[in-house]
Amino acid sequence: MNYNKVIFAGYLGADPESWTTPNEKSVCSFSLAVGFGSGDYKGTAWLPVVCWGRLAETCSQYLSKGSNVLVEGHIRQENWKTEQGRRSRLVVWAEQVRFLTRQERQQEQKADGDFPF
């Protein structure tokens, strides 16, 4: 049972990237811009999100830069080695992605290059 649960709402910073693993699993990843803070202490956190299987296929097909989504999932830590040493990052593994932007607005954003914030 997974006790690690997160929910974020935000905007895609770029078009999603998708690929298929060697064992034929669909994967889709995107960077989610999430605002935080208030008053003089405001900012944007960029969260890496990964989707798998049918969810990955749907996100790859319908999402684009500027799409507003709500992501529900869990945090995973990825670790790897480089020439400079060990590296790690936290990634949101999506279990559900709700599309909050209507399709017509997504097309306008893509055509105008308009980013919603």
C-alpha positions in Angstrom: 0.0 0.0 0.0 1.3 3.4 -0.9 1.1 6.0 1.9 2.8 8.7 -0.2 0.1 10.8 -1.9 0.4 14.3 -3.6 -1.9 16.5 -5.5 -0.7 19.4 -7.6 -2.4 21.8 -10.0 -0.4 23.8 -12.5 0.5 24.4 -16.1 2.8 22.5 -18.5 6.0 24.4 -19.2 6.5 22.6 -22.5 4.9 19.9 -24.7 5.1 16.5 -23.1 7.7 14.0 -24.2 6.7 10.4 -24.8 8.4 7.1 -25.6 8.0 3.4 -25.3 10.2 1.3 -23.0 12.0 -1.8 -24.4 9.2 -4.0 -23.0 6.6 -1.9 -24.8 5.3 0.3 -21.9 4.2 3.8 -22.9 5.8 6.6 -20.9 5.1 10.3 -20.9 6.8 13.0 -19.0 6.3 16.7 -18.6 7.3 19.6 -16.3 4.5 21.1 -14.2 4.7 24.8 -13.1 3.2 25.1 -9.6 2.8 28.5 -7.9 3.6 28.9 -4.2 3.7 31.5 -1.5 1.9 34.9 -1.2 2.6 38.5 -0.9 6.3 39.3 -1.4 7.2 35.6 -1.2 5.8 34.2 -4.4 7.4 31.8 -6.8 7.1 28.9 -9.2 8.2 25.4 -8.5 8.9 23.2 -11.6 7.9 19.6 -10.9 8.9 16.7 -13.1 5.9 14.4 -13.7 5.9 10.9 -15.2 2.9 8.9 -16.5 2.7 5.3 -17.5 0.6 3.1 -19.7 -2.8 4.3 -21.0 -2.5 7.5 -18.9 0.8 8.2 -20.7 -0.8 7.7 -24.1 -3.7 10.0 -23.2 -1.5 12.8 -21.8 0.8 12.6 -24.8 -2.2 12.9 -27.2 -4.1 15.7 -25.5 -1.7 17.9 -23.5 0.6 20.6 -24.8 2.5 23.6 -23.4 0.3 25.8 -21.3 -2.3 23.1 -20.5 -3.7 23.4 -17.0 -3.9 20.1 -15.2 -4.4 18.6 -11.8 -2.0 15.7 -11.1 -2.6 13.2 -8.4 0.1 10.6 -7.7 3.1 9.9 -5.4 6.7 11.0 -5.1 9.5 8.8 -6.1 13.2 9.4 -5.7 15.3 8.6 -8.8 19.1 7.9 -8.2 21.9 7.6 -10.8 25.6 7.9 -11.1 27.5 10.4 -13.3 31.2 11.2 -13.8 30.7 13.9 -11.1 29.2 11.5 -8.6 25.8 10.4 -7.4 22.7 12.3 -8.4 19.1 12.2 -7.4 15.8 14.0 -7.9 12.2 13.7 -6.8 9.6 12.9 -9.4 5.8 12.9 -9.3 4.6 9.5 -10.6 1.0 10.4 -11.8 -1.9 8.1 -11.0 -4.5 10.5 -12.4 -4.3 13.6 -14.5 -7.3 15.8 -14.8 -7.4 18.2 -17.8 -8.5 21.7 -16.5 -8.0 23.6 -19.8 -10.6 23.3 -22.5 -9.3 22.0 -25.9 -10.2 25.3 -27.7 -8.1 27.3 -25.2 -5.2 24.9 -25.6 -5.2 25.5 -29.3 -5.3 29.3 -28.8 -2.4 29.1 -26.4 -0.3 27.0 -28.8 -1.1 29.4 -31.7 -0.4 32.6 -29.8 2.6 31.3 -27.8 0.7 32.6 -24.8 1.7 31.2 -21.4 -1.0 31.6 -18.8 1.1 33.2 -16.1 
